[in-house]
Amino acid sequence: MSENTMNPPRGLLHGRVALITGGASGIGRATAELFGREGAAVAVMDLDKAGGQAVAQEAIDNGGRAVFIHGNVALPSDCERAVQRTCDELGGLNILFNNAGIVRRATVLELSEEDWDLVMAVNVKSMFLLCKHAIPVMIKAGGGAIINMSSGWGLVGGPRAVAYCASKGAVIQLTKAMALDHGEHNIRVNAICPGDTDTPMLSNEARQIGASDEYFRVSAANRPLKRIGLPAEIAQAALFLASDASSFVTGTTLVADGGGIAG
């Protein structure tokens, strides 16, 4: 029997537990699948019951440990419940990926107060709520990794997207502040800034501006890599920030946008 057979390689996240919001589709689903393959037990939180249950069941069918948590990240009670269920059913919480988000394409003059509040609640307040409950668990465990989903439009402005740009800029500052506060607890906090990525959210955004689903793919031809991103590519960025490969990285923003804001 070879040494490799006796000691099979372990994944980068072996033995860890991850909670992923917005995990039923797009980047969240790709990340849940990748984290599972890398050895993590995964809790998937989403409003989409069918999609979320399918992601969790696929992980279980592949020999992993997973749970689906039906919940709204904008509701304090659901955020508290998600962290508690993750701990109760999977044995702890080492990685929090605050991935859930929405976009409303509108100027200040066009945007309703209700939509402003909704974007801020889903894109920013949810991260505050989930971290408030997750960080004490991580402190008890001796550390952890928090990944917050921002956007290229958190670093530069975009047209007819005032609430979205404001929320994603806030995520970057929230990330830096939490990294300062919780480095002493061995908790690393980082953000990802994707560019346009092939997800249901991008298709929804195209409809909001009266464009076809091909609009963003065509416009991406002007960027250095000349295409939009794939969910699996952003998932790889999340894996880096969740794993020990980034053990000396905190308070930073990882841009994965095909060079869209490079110049």
WOVENJO-V277976 format. One record per pair of residues at least 12 apart in sequence whose C-alpha atoms are under 7 Angstrom apart, sorted by sequence separation. I is the first residue (numbers start at 0). J is the second residue. D is the distance in whole Angstrom. If there is no record, write none. Layout:
I_J_D ; I_J_D
//
This chain:
19_31_7 ; 43_55_7 ; 55_67_6 ; 152_164_5 ; 153_165_7 ; 68_81_6 ; 153_167_4 ; 154_168_6 ; 174_188_6 ; 52_67_6 ; 152_167_7 ; 153_168_4 ; 174_189_6 ; 51_67_6 ; 102_118_7 ; 174_190_6 ; 101_118_6 ; 150_167_6 ; 149_167_5 ; 171_190_6 ; 101_121_7 ; 22_43_5 ; 48_69_6 ; 100_121_6 ; 101_122_7 ; 149_170_6 ; 12_34_7 ; 17_39_7 ; 22_44_6 ; 23_45_6 ; 100_122_5 ; 149_171_7 ; 233_255_7 ; 16_39_5 ; 17_40_6 ; 18_41_6 ; 19_42_6 ; 20_43_6 ; 21_44_6 ; 22_45_6 ; 35_58_6 ; 40_63_7 ; 41_64_6 ; 42_65_6 ; 43_66_6 ; 44_67_6 ; 45_68_7 ; 46_69_6 ; 99_122_7 ; 147_170_7 ; 13_37_6 ; 14_38_6 ; 15_39_5 ; 16_40_5 ; 17_41_5 ; 18_42_5 ; 19_43_5 ; 20_44_5 ; 21_45_5 ; 23_47_6 ; 40_64_5 ; 41_65_5 ; 42_66_5 ; 43_67_5 ; 44_68_5 ; 45_69_5 ; 46_70_5 ; 12_37_5 ; 13_38_4 ; 14_39_6 ; 15_40_6 ; 16_41_6 ; 17_42_6 ; 18_43_6 ; 19_44_6 ; 20_45_6 ; 40_65_6 ; 41_66_7 ; 42_67_6 ; 43_68_6 ; 44_69_6 ; 45_70_6 ; 46_71_6 ; 11_37_5 ; 12_38_5 ; 13_39_5 ; 24_50_7 ; 28_54_7 ; 32_58_7 ; 42_68_7 ; 44_70_6 ; 45_71_7 ; 10_37_4 ; 11_38_7 ; 12_39_5 ; 23_50_5 ; 147_174_7 ; 10_38_5 ; 23_51_4 ; 35_63_6 ; 228_256_7 ; 22_51_6 ; 97_126_6 ; 197_227_7 ; 23_54_6 ; 196_227_5 ; 197_228_6 ; 195_227_5 ; 196_228_4 ; 197_229_5 ; 195_228_6 ; 196_229_6 ; 197_230_7 ; 224_257_5 ; 194_228_7 ; 196_230_6 ; 223_257_6 ; 224_258_7 ; 222_257_7 ; 223_258_5 ; 222_258_6 ; 223_259_7 ; 222_259_5 ; 193_233_7 ; 149_190_6 ; 150_191_7 ; 151_192_5 ; 142_184_6 ; 143_185_7 ; 144_186_6 ; 145_187_6 ; 146_188_6 ; 147_189_6 ; 148_190_6 ; 149_191_6 ; 150_192_4 ; 151_193_6 ; 42_85_6 ; 123_166_6 ; 141_184_7 ; 142_185_4 ; 143_186_5 ; 144_187_5 ; 145_188_5 ; 146_189_5 ; 147_190_5 ; 148_191_5 ; 149_192_5 ; 150_193_5 ; 151_194_6 ; 92_136_7 ; 93_137_6 ; 118_162_6 ; 122_166_6 ; 141_185_7 ; 142_186_5 ; 143_187_6 ; 144_188_6 ; 145_189_6 ; 146_190_5 ; 147_191_6 ; 148_192_7 ; 150_194_7 ; 92_137_7 ; 118_163_7 ; 123_169_7 ; 138_184_6 ; 73_120_5 ; 115_162_6 ; 119_166_6 ; 123_170_6 ; 73_121_5 ; 40_89_7 ; 72_121_6 ; 94_143_6 ; 95_144_6 ; 96_145_6 ; 97_146_6 ; 98_147_6 ; 78_128_6 ; 79_129_7 ; 82_132_7 ; 93_143_5 ; 94_144_5 ; 95_145_5 ; 96_146_5 ; 97_147_5 ; 98_148_5 ; 73_124_7 ; 78_129_5 ; 82_133_6 ; 93_144_6 ; 94_145_6 ; 95_146_6 ; 96_147_6 ; 97_148_6 ; 73_125_5 ; 72_125_5 ; 75_128_6 ; 79_132_6 ; 106_159_5 ; 105_159_4 ; 106_160_6 ; 107_161_6 ; 104_159_5 ; 105_160_5 ; 106_161_6 ; 104_160_5 ; 105_161_7 ; 103_160_7 ; 103_163_7 ; 189_249_5 ; 192_252_7 ; 102_163_6 ; 188_249_5 ; 189_250_5 ; 190_251_6 ; 191_252_6 ; 192_253_6 ; 193_254_6 ; 194_255_6 ; 195_256_7 ; 187_249_5 ; 188_250_6 ; 189_251_5 ; 190_252_5 ; 191_253_5 ; 192_254_5 ; 193_255_5 ; 194_256_4 ; 189_252_6 ; 190_253_6 ; 191_254_6 ; 192_255_6 ; 193_256_5 ; 194_259_7 ; 18_85_7 ; 27_98_6 ; 178_249_6 ; 178_250_5 ; 16_89_7 ; 16_91_6 ; 17_92_6 ; 175_250_4 ; 16_92_5 ; 17_93_6 ; 18_94_6 ; 19_95_6 ; 20_96_6 ; 174_250_6 ; 175_251_7 ; 16_93_5 ; 17_94_4 ; 18_95_5 ; 19_96_5 ; 20_97_6 ; 21_98_6 ; 15_93_6 ; 16_94_6 ; 17_95_6 ; 18_96_6 ; 19_97_6 ; 20_98_5 ; 21_99_4 ; 19_98_7 ; 20_99_5 ; 144_241_6 ; 102_204_7 ; 104_207_6 ; 104_208_7 ; 94_241_6 ; 25_198_5 ; 25_199_7 ; 29_230_6 ; 33_234_7 ; 29_231_5 ; 26_230_4 ; 30_234_5 ; 34_238_7 ; 25_230_6 ; 26_231_7 ; 29_234_6 ; 26_233_7 ; 26_234_6 ; 12_242_6 ; 11_242_6
//
